[in-house]
Amino acid sequence: MAAGTKFRLGAAKSRIMKKNPSPPGNLYTSGKYLEENPSWHAEHSWWKARHILRLIKRHNLRAKTICEVGCGAGEILRELQAALSDDTEFFGFEISPQAFALCQSRANPRLHFHLEDITKIDGVFFDLILLIDLLEHLEDPYSFLRNLKPKSHFKIIHFPLDLSVQAVWRVKPLLRMRRTVGHLHYFNKELALLLLQDTGYEIVDLFYTPTMIDLQGKSWTSRFGRLPRQILFRLHPDLAARWLGGFSLMVLAK
């Protein structure tokens, strides 16, 4: 390799490292994630809960015990508790002490929170487990999904679809997702479904959730990108997600 090429590669690596420094310790237990995301995204919980309820009602899931793994501030479970029957019990599991602390104000006799790794607990079983914007954060989602499979009848999984033509072309959105919210893996629809199938899950139902249409950001680029996403999504949802991005995938699996 020519000396000039080595220099250019070294300079590019240096720029990336400066913009994306490794977080001190574990991102979720050190407090770094809370610094970057002080609300732990609780403001979007109503929207995520609405789409979870859509799947529950569509398939008449009579879940009496619902567990969310990686429950964050616990607001999704609180929203679900308000919408579902009084005989449903809810459980949230977190590995982050900071997120667990945020959960405490939402706990009640039918809503319980645990500061534990559910994959290391034997003998637990729920009617429904929620994995909402979680798998992209895990170092090994394959082992996690295999370990979790016998712990419930059904799973509802929400995947942010970070991989799109415009995101790959611009690069910065992918690096920003890694730096600010700790995404280690990037999915499109096909890769998300392959992950589930490769770990032994059966896909029951799925649909896109229009993140950047419903939860429009404050930047001018977010506002500018809303209309073309709306138009293309109505014409061809797969193309809208694949080319423009700004969508997530809600999946019911067992």
C-alpha positions as CSV (number, residue, x, y, z in Angstrom):
1,M,0.0,0.0,0.0
2,A,1.3,3.4,-0.9
3,A,2.4,5.8,1.9
4,G,-0.1,8.4,0.8
5,T,-3.0,5.8,1.0
6,K,-1.9,4.8,4.5
7,F,-1.9,8.5,5.5
8,R,-5.4,9.0,4.1
9,L,-6.7,5.9,5.9
10,G,-5.1,6.9,9.1
11,A,-6.6,10.5,8.9
12,A,-10.1,9.1,8.2
13,K,-9.8,6.7,11.2
14,S,-8.7,9.6,13.4
15,R,-11.7,11.8,12.4
16,I,-14.1,9.0,13.1
17,M,-12.6,8.3,16.5
18,K,-12.8,11.9,17.5
19,K,-16.4,12.2,16.6
20,N,-17.3,8.8,18.0
21,P,-15.2,8.2,21.2
22,S,-15.8,4.9,23.0
23,P,-18.0,5.6,26.0
24,P,-16.4,5.2,29.4
25,G,-17.4,1.8,30.8
26,N,-20.7,0.3,29.8
27,L,-22.9,2.8,28.0
28,Y,-26.1,1.8,29.9
29,T,-24.7,1.2,33.4
30,S,-22.1,4.0,33.6
31,G,-24.6,6.8,33.2
32,K,-23.4,7.9,29.8
33,Y,-26.7,6.9,28.1
34,L,-28.6,9.0,30.5
35,E,-26.4,12.0,29.8
36,E,-27.1,11.7,26.1
37,N,-30.8,10.8,26.5
38,P,-32.1,12.3,29.8
39,S,-35.7,11.3,29.2
40,W,-34.8,7.8,28.0
41,H,-37.2,8.5,25.1
42,A,-40.2,8.3,27.3
43,E,-41.9,11.1,25.2
44,H,-42.3,8.6,22.4
45,S,-43.8,5.8,24.5
46,W,-47.4,6.7,23.8
47,W,-46.7,6.2,20.1
48,K,-45.0,2.9,20.5
49,A,-47.7,1.6,22.9
50,R,-50.3,2.5,20.3
51,H,-48.7,0.2,17.7
52,I,-48.2,-2.6,20.3
53,L,-51.9,-2.4,21.1
54,R,-52.7,-2.6,17.4
55,L,-51.0,-6.0,17.2
56,I,-52.5,-7.2,20.5
57,K,-56.0,-6.3,19.3
58,R,-55.5,-7.5,15.7
59,H,-54.6,-11.0,17.0
60,N,-56.8,-11.0,20.1
61,L,-53.8,-11.8,22.3
62,R,-55.2,-12.6,25.7
63,A,-52.0,-11.9,27.6
64,K,-52.4,-11.8,31.4
65,T,-48.7,-11.3,32.0
66,I,-46.7,-8.8,29.8
67,C,-43.0,-8.3,30.1
68,E,-40.8,-5.6,28.5
69,V,-37.1,-6.4,28.3
70,G,-35.0,-3.2,28.2
71,C,-38.0,-1.2,29.5
72,G,-36.1,2.1,29.9
73,A,-38.1,4.5,31.9
74,G,-41.1,2.1,32.0
75,E,-43.5,4.5,30.2
76,I,-44.5,2.0,27.5
77,L,-45.7,-0.4,30.2
78,R,-47.6,2.4,32.0
79,E,-49.4,3.3,28.7
80,L,-50.3,-0.3,28.1
81,Q,-51.6,-0.8,31.7
82,A,-53.9,2.2,31.2
83,A,-55.3,0.6,28.0
84,L,-55.6,-3.1,28.9
85,S,-57.8,-5.0,31.3
86,D,-57.4,-4.7,35.1
87,D,-56.4,-8.4,35.4
88,T,-53.2,-7.9,33.3
89,E,-49.9,-7.8,35.2
90,F,-46.8,-6.0,33.8
91,F,-43.1,-6.6,34.4
92,G,-40.2,-4.5,33.2
93,F,-36.6,-5.7,33.2
94,E,-33.6,-3.3,32.9
95,I,-29.8,-3.6,33.3
96,S,-29.3,0.1,33.7
97,P,-29.5,1.5,37.3
98,Q,-30.3,4.9,35.9
99,A,-33.3,3.6,33.8
100,F,-34.4,1.5,36.8
101,A,-34.4,4.7,38.9
102,L,-36.6,6.4,36.3
103,C,-39.1,3.5,36.5
104,Q,-39.8,3.7,40.2
105,S,-42.3,6.5,39.9
106,R,-44.4,4.3,37.6
107,A,-44.4,1.2,39.7
108,N,-47.7,0.0,41.3
109,P,-49.3,-3.3,42.4
110,R,-49.7,-4.5,38.9
111,L,-46.6,-2.9,37.4
112,H,-43.3,-4.3,38.6
113,F,-39.7,-3.4,37.7
114,H,-36.6,-5.5,38.1
115,L,-32.9,-4.5,37.8
116,E,-31.8,-7.8,36.3
117,D,-30.8,-9.5,33.1
118,I,-33.8,-11.7,32.3
119,T,-31.7,-14.2,30.2
120,K,-29.9,-15.2,33.4
121,I,-33.1,-16.0,35.3
122,D,-34.4,-19.5,35.2
123,G,-38.0,-20.5,35.4
124,V,-39.7,-17.2,34.4
125,F,-42.5,-17.3,31.8
126,F,-44.8,-14.6,30.4
127,D,-47.7,-14.7,27.9
128,L,-46.1,-11.8,25.9
129,I,-42.6,-10.3,25.9
130,L,-41.9,-6.9,24.3
131,L,-38.5,-6.1,22.8
132,I,-39.0,-2.5,21.8
133,D,-36.0,-0.8,20.1
134,L,-33.6,-3.2,21.9
135,L,-31.9,-5.7,19.7
136,E,-29.8,-3.1,17.8
137,H,-28.1,-2.2,21.2
138,L,-27.0,-5.8,22.0
139,E,-23.5,-7.1,21.2
140,D,-25.0,-10.6,20.5
141,P,-28.6,-10.4,19.6
142,Y,-28.5,-14.0,18.3
143,S,-27.7,-15.6,21.7
144,F,-30.1,-13.2,23.4
145,L,-33.0,-14.2,21.2
146,R,-32.3,-17.9,21.5
147,N,-32.1,-17.6,25.3
148,L,-35.3,-15.6,25.4
149,K,-37.4,-17.8,23.2
150,P,-38.7,-20.3,25.8
151,K,-39.7,-17.5,28.2
152,S,-43.0,-16.5,26.5
153,H,-45.6,-17.7,24.0
154,F,-45.4,-14.5,21.9
155,K,-42.9,-11.7,21.3
156,I,-43.5,-8.2,19.9
157,I,-40.3,-6.8,18.5
158,H,-39.8,-3.2,17.2
159,F,-36.8,-2.7,14.9
160,P,-35.5,0.8,13.9
161,L,-34.7,0.4,10.2
162,D,-31.5,2.5,10.2
163,L,-30.3,1.0,6.9
164,S,-31.6,3.0,3.9
165,V,-30.0,4.2,0.7
166,Q,-29.9,7.8,1.9
167,A,-28.4,6.9,5.3
168,V,-25.7,4.8,3.8
169,W,-24.9,7.5,1.2
170,R,-24.7,10.2,3.9
171,V,-23.0,8.0,6.5
172,K,-23.4,10.6,9.3
173,P,-26.9,9.4,10.4
174,L,-25.5,5.9,11.1
175,L,-22.5,7.3,13.0
176,R,-24.8,9.6,15.0
177,M,-27.1,6.7,16.0
178,R,-24.1,4.8,17.3
179,R,-22.7,7.8,19.2
180,T,-25.9,9.1,20.8
181,V,-28.1,6.0,21.3
182,G,-25.6,3.2,21.1
183,H,-26.8,1.3,18.0
184,L,-24.3,-1.5,17.3
185,H,-26.3,-3.2,14.5
186,Y,-28.2,-1.6,11.6
187,F,-31.3,-3.2,10.1
188,N,-33.5,-3.1,7.1
189,K,-36.7,-5.1,6.9
190,E,-35.1,-8.1,5.3
191,L,-32.2,-8.3,7.8
192,A,-34.5,-7.9,10.8
193,L,-36.7,-10.8,9.6
194,L,-33.6,-13.0,8.9
195,L,-32.4,-12.4,12.4
196,L,-35.6,-13.7,13.9
197,Q,-35.8,-16.6,11.5
198,D,-32.2,-17.6,12.1
199,T,-32.9,-17.8,15.8
200,G,-35.9,-20.0,15.4
201,Y,-38.8,-17.6,15.5
202,E,-41.9,-17.8,13.4
203,I,-43.2,-14.5,12.0
204,V,-46.9,-14.1,12.7
205,D,-47.5,-10.5,11.5
206,L,-45.6,-7.3,10.8
207,F,-46.0,-3.7,9.7
208,Y,-44.0,-0.5,9.3
209,T,-44.3,2.2,11.8
210,P,-43.6,5.7,10.2
211,T,-41.2,7.1,12.8
212,M,-40.1,10.2,10.8
213,I,-43.7,10.9,9.7
214,D,-45.4,10.6,13.0
215,L,-42.5,11.8,15.3
216,Q,-41.1,14.5,13.1
217,G,-37.9,16.0,14.4
218,K,-37.2,19.7,15.0
219,S,-34.5,20.1,12.4
220,W,-35.2,21.6,9.0
221,T,-34.0,18.4,7.4
222,S,-36.6,16.4,9.3
223,R,-39.4,18.7,8.3
224,F,-38.2,18.8,4.7
225,G,-38.1,15.0,4.5
226,R,-41.6,14.4,5.9
227,L,-43.6,15.1,2.7
228,P,-41.6,12.8,0.3
229,R,-41.8,10.1,2.9
230,Q,-45.5,10.4,3.2
231,I,-46.1,10.4,-0.6
232,L,-43.8,7.4,-1.3
233,F,-45.0,5.5,1.7
234,R,-48.6,5.6,0.4
235,L,-47.4,4.5,-3.0
236,H,-44.9,1.8,-2.1
237,P,-44.1,1.3,1.7
238,D,-41.1,-1.0,1.0
239,L,-39.4,1.5,-1.3
240,A,-40.0,4.4,1.1
241,A,-38.3,2.4,3.9
242,R,-35.5,1.2,1.7
243,W,-34.6,4.5,-0.1
244,L,-35.6,7.3,2.3
245,G,-35.5,5.7,5.7
246,G,-37.2,7.0,8.8
247,F,-39.3,3.9,9.4
248,S,-39.3,1.1,11.9
249,L,-40.7,-2.4,11.8
250,M,-43.2,-3.9,14.3
251,V,-43.2,-7.7,14.3
252,L,-45.3,-10.3,16.1
253,A,-43.4,-13.6,16.4
254,K,-43.5,-16.8,18.4
